């Protein structure tokens, strides 16, 4: 593969709903550009883009793959770094990685299904990333394809920025070509190429409103053009194309192209349009915002000369190839045998070879210049989001921002003794997928795993089994309940034991009552008069309380908010000991707490749910079913933010349920706020579960 300068590079990301044909488009791009001699098909499980065993088994993308495409447009050879992303919501982290280094987004839409949830989310993500967009309506050769309906939906959803560049026509009832509206030229498909043809005479009425839409979009890019538009003056072809390019790069114009990826129709036109209308990396971002080692903001020019800096935006772990770090060259020119410094890890690393990746194929290249995308292998400490720089050039780029993973399950090995193997395997998976996280709950003796959704966790379980040869079970996590008391009890605890020689004697009179502070397990006080219990035994009494509150009397959960006051007791000058007083205190605790109206507390979380207004009724009804309280609502960015408080025990399945209720349009965050007394019915259920677990 040739070496390209930034002006001839396009970094684009394919976005869209699952199943609309993104991978097929990427395969056709590689095939038509002669990057591969064999056309891969998703149905045949032989695509170069979906190469992971889980992807070939399931028939859809799980990971973002990078395909470098070489394509000549306007007699200039370009390199298009195509990033094919998953369309299913559970793998949105892969999309976030690609968006971090892309300078243009192609949103793929089904000619039959039209605008779907994934289309809306793709638009939102591209808009948030500030990327120019292009829409490719795929499947135009299918019987139920309806471009007019799709365009109406696009304009209704995304506004006047939508600008159809093509009007398709049929021959013998089949999709055969299109009219290039900006150029007013006909194009007929010949295999996967196009050839010029006359504009069909009977299409003028159909073309004219689209032409007017294009001219209005052109006029909106410049005041002078707008004045000429209102004066009905003609624009030159060069003025139209220049204005369109300016409008597209600014995001004010979103061209709509159409074709059929299955048959290669329109893919060459799509690649030429990417080269013509999308910005190169320097034009998209002449300088890269970064920080120096003191945290001060600096700008690093995206140019091939000078210091090297790379941003690692993705990591993959292959059982045969090892660890592969995907990066974008932010500045300088990277060549083999270069020494770089990992700024995040403060570790020096030697680059032996430089690659570009075509799916899983490593293609060695002599160098990569600023703006290009490549890969390095065997960088043991480097992870996604790290910055690699020339020695002495200490800059750090912002990494990849991922939405928090909120679906939580308990994970345990099927076979005893595999705990270490599970932990080490999960560590490798987390290197590859930063949206996975784990934690160990030492209190409840369970390991927790967090993912984006059910499908995400299912893929992880299968990867553990097939890639790392360890099997695990997932189950609903236990909840960290607490116990406390609402009443007051005065009890005596006496420990007396005689077995030859010195005996054991401890006697305490304790008062147990609420402390009013649920953030601490207990408060200990003593109100002894007359020395009935010597001061040197006070620490032993407190030790007895300290150990007793670790396990409550109802279901064995830790106790909080207990005030224990030592008011009286007695001792033996010979037989009393610290152990005896500790034992006496424990006896008083076990006898007194049941008399002090013990209750179970459950953790309450604050939930902030962002949804379209149409789903508010369902969301609030669902919150009620979960024993939650809606605290308020406020509009936010065209949607509604619902604030609620809900018991944590009711939220484990919420990521999946919210997606189902909102068709994937809803999102939420949550955080722990406090413990709250559980209802009598809930307490009975918790106690029954505890007793069953101990049986």
N, C-alpha and C positions, 0 to 999 in steps of 0.2 A: 504494500500500500504506500502511496506517495505521501510526502510531508506537505502539509498545507499551512498557509498563513491565515491569520484570523479573518481577513476580509473574505476569504472563500470558504469559511466554516459556518455551518448552521447547526445549532444544538436545539433539537426539537423534542417535545414530549407528546406521545399519543395518549389522549385521555378519552374517557367515555364510559357509559354503562357497560356492565358485563355482557359479553356475547354479541357486541355490535360489529366485531371484525377487526379490532386493532391489531391483533397478532397476524391476521391474514394480510392486512395492509403492509405490515413490516416485512413479511415474507415476500410479498410481491415486489416491494422496493428492492430488496436484496437480489431477487431473481432478475427483474427487468434491468437493473443496473449492472448485471453480470457479476455481482458479488458472490453469487453461488450458482452452480450449474443445475441444481435440483430444486424445484419448487416444493417447499414443505407445506403440508396441510395439517390443520389442527385435528381433523377427523382421522387422519392417518398416523397421528402421534409422532410426526417426524420433523416438526418445525425446528429451526435453529434458535428461535426466540424462546419458546417454552421447552427448555431442556431438562429442567429438574424432574426427577422421577415422580414427585407428587403432582406436578403440572401435567405430565403426559398421562398419568393415571386418571386425573380428574377432568382433564379436557379444558382447563382454563388457566390463565396466568395467575401465578402466586407471587412471583418476583418481578422486579423491573429488570429487563435485559437491554443491553446496548448493542445496536447494530450500526457500524460505520458504513455509510453508503457513498459511493463516488458517482456523481451525476453531472453531466454537462448541460448547462443552461445558458442560452444566448452566447454560445461558443466559449464559455468559460467553465472550467472544471471546478466543481464544488465538492466538499465533503459534508454530508449530512449525518450528524450523530443522532440516530433515531433511538429514543428511549421508549420502549414498549412497556406500558404500565398495566397492572391488574385493574379490572373494572369492578371487582367485588369489594364491598365496603370493609371487610375484615382485613384487607391488605393495603389500607390507605397509607400506611407508613412508607411503603415502597413508592407510592406516588409522591409523597413529600420529599423523598430523596431525589427523585428526578427533577422535580420543580425547582429545587435549590440551585441547579446548574443549567437549567434550560433557558433559552432566550426566545422561545416561541412555542405555542401549544396548538396542536391539531386536535380538535374535539370531534370524535367520530359519532355520528348519529344514524340510527337505523331508518331507512326509507319507509319501512312499514310501521315500526313502533313509534317513530317520532321522538319528541322530547321526553326523556325518562328521568327518573330520580338521579341516576348517575350522570346524566347530561348537566343537570342543574348543579350538582356538586362539583363536576369538572370545571364548569364556568366559574363558580365561586372561588375554587382553588387557584385557577389561572389568573383571575382578576385580583385576588389577594396578593399573588406573587408579582403582579404588574406585568404580565406577559402579553404580548400581542397574540391574537387568536385567529384561527382559521377553522371553518367547519367543513367536514367532509361527510356528505350524506351517502351512506353505503347501501348496497343492495338494490340499485336502481333497475336491475334486470329482473327482479322478482315481480310476480303478478300483482301483488297488493301494494307495490311501491307507489307513493303519492307525494311527490316533491312539493306540490302546492300546499298540501295540508301541513307538511313538515315546516315549510317556510312561515306559514301563518303562526304555527306554534312557537317557532324560534323568535319571531318578531313580537309576539304577545308576551313571551317570557323575558326576552333580553333587550327589547326596544329597537330603536331606529339604527343602531350600529350594524344590525344584520343586513348584509348586502349580497344578494345572489349574483354571482359572476357568470353563471351558466344557466341557459334554458335548454333542457333536454328535448330531443325529438326521437320518434320511433319510425322504424321502417318494417313493414310486414308485421306490425304489432309488437315489435321488440325494440328495446332500448338500443339505439344505434349510434347516437352522437349527441352533440350539443352545440349551441351557439355561444361563442365567447362574447359576452355582452360588452365588456369594456372596449374590445377591439372590433366588435360587430363582424366577426368572422365565423364561418361554420367549421365544425370539426367532426369527422366521422371516424369511429373506431375501426382499426384494422388490427385484429389480434389485441395485443396490449399496447399498441402504439396508436397515434391519431394521424389523420391526413386531412389536409384542407379540403373543404367542399363549399358549395354555394349555400347561403342562408336560405332555408326553405321559404318560399314566397308566402305560404299560408300561415307563417308564424309571426308576422309583423305585429299583429294585434296583441299577441302574447308577449312579444319581446318589449314592446314600447313602455309599459309600466315599469318593467325591470330596468330598462335603460334610463328612465327618468329617476328611478331610485338611485342608480349608480351616479348619475350626474349631480343629483342633490347631495349625495355623500361627498363627491369631489368638491362641490362648491363650498361645503361647510368647513373645508380645511384652510380656506384663505378668503379674506375679506374681498379682495379684488375679483376672485373667481365667483364669489357669491353675488357681487354686483352684476357681473357679466351674465350669470345664470338668470337673474331676474329680468335682465334686458334681452333674454332669449338669444344670446350670442353663443356661437359654437365654440367648444373647446377643441384644441388640437389633441391628437393621439398622445403626444408626449406629455402634455399637460395633464391629461386624464391619468396616465400611468404613474407619473411623478406624484400627483396628489393622492392617488390611491395608496402608494407606498408610504407616504408620510402619514396618512390617516390610519393605515393598518399598524404601523410601528407605534403610533400614539395610542392605539386601542380604540380609536373613534370609529373605525370601520372594521367589521369582521366579515371577510368574504366567505361565501358559501359555494363550495364545489360539490360535484356529484360524480358517482361512478359505481363500479362493482368490483370490490376487491377479489371476489372469488374468481372472476374472469380476467382480472388485471385491467379492467376498463377504468381509465381516469387516473391511474396511479402515476404514470409518467407526467401527466399534467400537474398532479399534486406536487410531485418533486420539483418540477420547474417553478411552480408557484411559490414553494417554500424558499427556493433560491432567490426568486425575484422580489418577493414581498417581505420576507422575514429579515430581521437585522442580523448581522454577524455579531460575534461576542463583544467586539470593541464598540460597535455602534450601540449595542444594547446597554453596555455598561463600560464606558471609557475608563473609569477608575473603580476599583473594588474597595468598599468600606472595610476597614480592619481596625485592629487595636495594637498598640505597642505593648511592651511588657509591663508598663505602668498603667495600662488600661485607658490610655489616651486615644481618641479617635484619629485615625490617619486614613489617607487614600492611597491605594497602590495602583499605578497605571497598568492597564492590560496591554502590555507590549512585549515583543519577543526578546528585546535586549534587556540586559541588567539582571538583577537578582531573581532567583527562581522561588516561586511560592505555589503550593498545591493545596487544594481543599479535598479531603477524602469525603465523598458523599455517600458511599455505599461499600459494604463488605460482604464477601461471600466466602463460605468455608466448604471446599470441595474435598471429598475423601481421597481423591487421587491427585488433584492439582494443588491442594493445600489452601492456604488463606490468600484471597485475592482482594486487593484494595483498589476500588475505582476512584478516580480523582479527576478534577478539572484543573488545568494549568491556569492559575490566576495571573501569573506574571513570569517573564523569562522564557527560556527554552530548556526543556529537560532532555538530557542525553544519558546514555548508559554510563556506568562507572562514576556516577555523581554522588557525593556525600551530602546528605540532607539532615536537618535537625527537626525532630518532632517537637514542636513548641509546646503542645499540651502535655506530653509525657516527659519532656526534657531528656530525650534519648536520641543519640546520633545513629543514623542508619545509612547503609551503602546501597545505592541503586545499581544492581548488576545489569538488568535488562529492562527495557521499556516496551510495553505492549499496548495494543488496542484489542478490545474483546469483540468478537462477532459471536454473540451467544456465549457458548462455553469455549469457543476456539480462541486461543491466544495467538495473536499475530504480532511478531516482533517488528518494531520500527526503530530507525536510527535516532529519531528525536520527535518531540511533541512541543509545539509552540503555544504561546499564550492564547487562551480561548479554547483549546482543544481538550478532548476527553480521552483518558487512557486508563491503564491499570498497572499495578505493581504486585509482585507476588512475594510471599513469605516475610511480610513486615509484621513480626510477631506481636509487638506491643501496640501497633497502630490500630485505631478503631474509627468507626464512622464519626465524622465531625472534626477530626484532627486536622491540624495545619502542619505541612512539611515545608521547610524553607532552606535556602542556602545558609551555610554557617555564618553567623553574625548578622543575618537579616531577620530580625526577630519581630515578626508580625503574626497576628492571630486573626483568623476569619471566624465569623459566626457559623456555627455548625448547622445541623438540620433540626428544625423544630417539629416535634411530633406531638400529636394530640395524646392525652393520657389514656392508657389502657385501663379499663374499669371492670371488665369481666373477670371475676376472681373465682378460682377453684382450688381445692386442696389436691395436692399431687403426692402420690406415694408409689414406690416400686412394687411390682407384683411379686417379685422374689426378694426374700430377706437377704441382706448383705449387699444389695445393689444401690444403697443410698449414695455412696461416693460416686459411683458411675453415673447416676442420674444427675448429680450436682455438676460434675465435670462436663457432661453432655449438654446440659442446659446452659452452661457458661459459653459453650461454643455456639449454640443457637442464638443466644443473646448478642454475641458479637455480630452475627449475621443479621439479626432482626432486633433493633433497639426498642421496638414496641412491646417486646416480651420482657417482663421483669418478674423476679421471684423474691420472696422474703421468708424467713423462718420465724414462725410464731412460737417462741420458746414457752410461753405460758400454757398454750393449748397443745404443744408438742405436734405441730403440723407445719408442713412446708406449703406455701401458697404460690400459685402462678397466676399472673395477670396477662390477659390478652385482649384483643379488640372485640372478638366475638366467638361464638361457638365454632364456626368453621376454622377460624385462626387457631384455636386451641386443638382442634381435631388434627390439623396439619402438623402441629408441634408433636402431638402424641405419636403420629405416624412417622415423623422424622426420627424421633427417639428410637422407635422400633426398627425401622429399615436402615437408617443411616448410622446409628450408634449402637444398635443391637441391645437395647434395654427397653423393657416393657413397663408401663406405668398405668395406674388407675387414677381417674379424676373423680372427685366427689364434692358435694356441697361443703363449704368450709364451716367449721365450728365458729360460734360467736363468743366474743369475750364479754360475757355477762359479769355483773357484780352483785354482791349482796350487801344489805345494810339493815338497820333497825329503825323503826318508827316510834317505839315505846321505851319505857324505862323499867329496869328490873334490878332488884337488890338480892344478891345471892352469896352464899358462903361456899367456899371450896376448901376442903380439908383433906390433906394427904398424910396418911399415917401408916407406917410400915415398920414392923419389928421382926427381925429374923436373926437374933443372936448378935451380941456386940452392939455397936451403935445402930440405932434405928433411923428412920426418916420421918420428919415431922414438919409440916407447913400448913398454916391456916390463914386464909384471907377472906375478908368480907368486901365484895366488890359491888359497885353500882355501874351498870351499863346503860347508856342513853345515847341519842344522836349527838354527834359533834357539830353538825351543821355544815361540815366541809367535806364534800364528796371527792375532793381531789387528793385527800390523804387517807390512808387506811385507818389510822386510829390516832387518838390523842390520849395520853396517859397522865393522870394526876394522882397525887396522894394527899390524903387529909388525915393523917395519923396523929392522934393525941396520946400522950402518956407512954409512948414507946412500946405499944402492943406488938408492933412489927419493927424490928431494928432497921435503921436506914441502909445498912449494908445489904439488905435483901430486896430493896426497892428495884435495883436493876434486874434481878431475877424475875420479879413480878412483871416488869415491862417486857422482858424476854418471852415470858409465857404468853402475853398479849400479842407480841410481834409474830410469834409462830402460829398462834391460833387463828389470827385474821387471814392467814393464807388460804384457809378453806372454810367456807360458810356452812351453816347447818342445814340449809334447804337443798342445795344442789352441788355443793362443794366448790362454788366459785369464790374468788377472793372477796374479802369484805372491805368496805370503805365507810367513812363517816361514822366511826364508832368512838365514843368517848368512854374510857374505862377509868373509874376512880377507886383507888384503894382507901377504904374508910376505917377498917379495923381488921383485927386478926389476933393471932397468938403465936408464940414460938416456944421451943424447948431449948434450954441452954446447951444441951449435949447433942440432941438428935436433929435439930434444925439444920438445913443446908440450902444452898442456892437451888439445887436441883429439886428439893422438896417444895420450895415456894413456887418454882416455875410449874411444877406438876399441879400444885393446888390451884394456881391461877388458871391453868388449862381446864381443870375440872369445873371451876366457877364459870368459865366461858361457855363450856358445853351445856351447863345447866341453865345459865342465865340468858343467853342469846335467844333460845326458843321462847322465853317468856317476855322478850322485849319487842314483840311484833316484827319479826324478820320479814323482809321483802326482797324480791329480785329486781335489780336495775338492768335495763337494756340500753345499749349504746344508740344514740340518736345522731343522725347525720343531716347536715344542711345540704339540700339539693337545689341546683340552679339549672332549669331545663329551658333550652332555647328551641322553640318550635314555630311553625307557621300558625297563624291564627285559627285556621280551619281545624286544627287538632287540639285546641285548648280544652274543649269539653271532655274529650277522651282522656286527656292527660290528667285533668283534675279528678275525674271519676276514678281513674286508676290509682291516683294518690290516696283517695279515700279507702279503696280496697286494701291498700297496703298499710292502713292505720296511720296514714300521714296527715299533716295539716298544711294546707296552702296558706302561705303568709302574705303573698302579694304577687302582682303582675306589673310589668312595665314594658312598653314597646322598645325594641332594640334592633336597629338595622333592618326594618321591614318585617321583623318577626316579633314574637312575644317571649319575654323572659319570665318564667314562673319560678318563684321561690317557695320552697316547701321544706318541712322537717319530717323525717321518716325514720322509723326504727331500722337500724342497719340490717337486721335479719331479713327484712323484706326486700332488700336491694340487690341481692346477688345475681338475680336473673334480669335485672333491669336493662342492661345494654341490649340484650336480645329483644326484650319486650318493647322497649321504646322504638327500636328499629321497625318492629312489626306494626306498631300503632301508627307510625308516621311515615311508613314506606321508606325509611332510611333518611328522612329529612331532619329528624330531631337529633340534638346533642345535649349533653349535660356534664356537669362537674359536681363533685360532692366532697364534703369534708366533715370529719367528726366534730360535734359541738359539745355534747355533754351526755351524762347518764341520766336516765329517767325511770321512775317506778313503772314496772310492767303491770298490765291488768291481771286480774285474778285468773282469767282463762289462760293467758299467756304463761303465767307463773306455773300453773298446773302442768301445762305442756312441757315446759322446760324441766321441771322436777321429774316428770315421767321419763323424759328422754335421758336424763342423768342416771336415773335408777336402772333403766334398761341397759345403758352402756356399762354400768358397774356389775350387772348380773352375769 
